[in-house]
């Protein structure tokens, strides 16, 4: 059995028009949401075996917050430049390349690729994964390389969003 938790990066800022998209920082709300969701996830699951993040600043910062909450060594945080993609192809390649000694992984990435992945591999349709949204999918496989959408055996075990913990007034 293998489990992957996919986290969409926290809310980022558009305040700095002269920086590259990859360098956009988190908004204050994003930092607060990342801390909230990291804590909520830590209450629900055991620490994942490996943490992997896109190289984009907003994903990396989100991953650092989750790593600190889970007491996962930052020196072990894997930064994967190919995850700075908005398609599910690199996400799939990243997961299929995981070492089989890892039974669980948490991956921090971006919109569109995440939405496509969770709907292709999970057994629950999700309209939109919001910023700092977390989707957990469990696979009845022994080897990550056997991940295959044509024989989708993924079971969506977690769907969680920051809005689940905020009052209507705060939204």
N, C-alpha and C positions, 0 to 999 in steps of 0.2 A: 504494500500500500504506500502510495506517495501523495503528498499534499503540497499544494502551492497556494500561497496567499499573494494576491495581486493588489497593490496599493497604487491608486492614482495620486500623483504628487499633490501637495496641498495648494491652496489658492495662491497664485502668484500675482505680482504687481506689474502693471503696465505704466507705472509712473515715470519710468526712465526711457524715453523714446529713442535715445541714441545708443542703446546697448543691444547686442545681438540677442535673439530669442533665447538661445541656450544659456545666456547669462542672467536672465530675469530672476530677481530674488522673490522670496515669499513675502506676501502681505502680512501684516500683524494678525489678521484673521486666520491666515494660513498656518502661521506658527501656533496659534491657540488651538486650531482644529487638529493639527498634527499631534500636539501633546495630548489632547483629549482622546483621539482615536488610538494612539499608541497605548495609552493607559487602558482603554476599554478592551483592546485586543489582548493585552498582557493578562487581563483578568479572565479571558476566555480560553487561551491556548497556551501550550508549552512554548518555550523559545524555539523558533525555527532554527534548523541546522545551519542555514546559510542565508545571508542578506546580500542582495544584488541590486544595484541601482543604475539608472541612466546617468550619464555624465552631466546632464543639464543641472544647473545650480538649484532649481526649484525641486527637482527629484532628489538630488544629493542631500539637500538640507532636510527634506522630509525623512529620508533614510537615516540621517544622523540622529534626528529626534527619536525615531523608533528604536534605533540601535541603543541609544542611551537609556531609554525606558526599559528595554529588555536586558540591559547590561551585556550587550553583544559588543565584543572588542572592535573599536573603530578600525584598528589595523587589519581586521579580517573582512571589513566591508569591501565587497567587490564592485568596482566601477566598470560598467560595460558601455562604452561609447555607442555601440550599435543599438542599444535600447533607446537612444534619442532618435526614435523613429515613430511615426504615427500609424504604422501598419502592424499587424500582428505577426508578420513573418519573422522579425528578429526576436520577438518575445518567444515564439515557438522554438526557434533555433537555440535560444539561451536555455530554455527549460530542457529541451532534448539533450543538451550537452552537459547537464548537471551530472556530477559524480554520483554513482549509485549508492555511495555510503551515506548520502544525504536523503533522509526520508521526508524532510520538509524544507521548503524554501519560501522566502518572502522577497518579492520583486517590486521595485518602485519604477513606474514608467508613466506613460502618457495616454491621453484620450485617443479615441478611435481604435488604436491597436488593442487597448485593454477591452473596450466594448466588444470588438470583433472576437477576441480570444475567449472571453467568458461566455459568450453566446454560442461559440463554436464547440467549446469543450465542456461546458457545464450543462446541467440538466434543467436549469431554470433560466428563462429568458429575462434579461435585464435591459430595460429601455435605455438607461444612461447611467454610467458610473460617474458620480460627481467627484469634485476634488476631495481628496483624502478619503474617498470611498475604498472599502476593502471587500474583496471577494475571495472566498476560500473555496478551492475545488480539490476534491480527493479523487485519486485515480487508483483503480484496481490493477496496478502494474508493478512489476519488480524492477524494471529498468526504465529510466526516464526517456531513453531513446525510443521506447515503444509508444510514446504519446502519439496518438493518431486520431484526427478528427473524423475519419471515415468509420472508425470503430470506437467512436466516442463512448468511453466508459467513465466519464467524469461525473461526479456527484457534487453539486453545489452545496457546500456545508455552511457557508457563511456569506451573508450579504449585510453590510453595515455601512452607514453613512453618518456624517456629523449631525445632520438634521434630526436623527433619531434621539438626540440628547439635548435638543434646544427647544425652548418654548416657541410658540408661533410668533410672539412679539420680537424675539431675538432674530428671526429670519427676516 
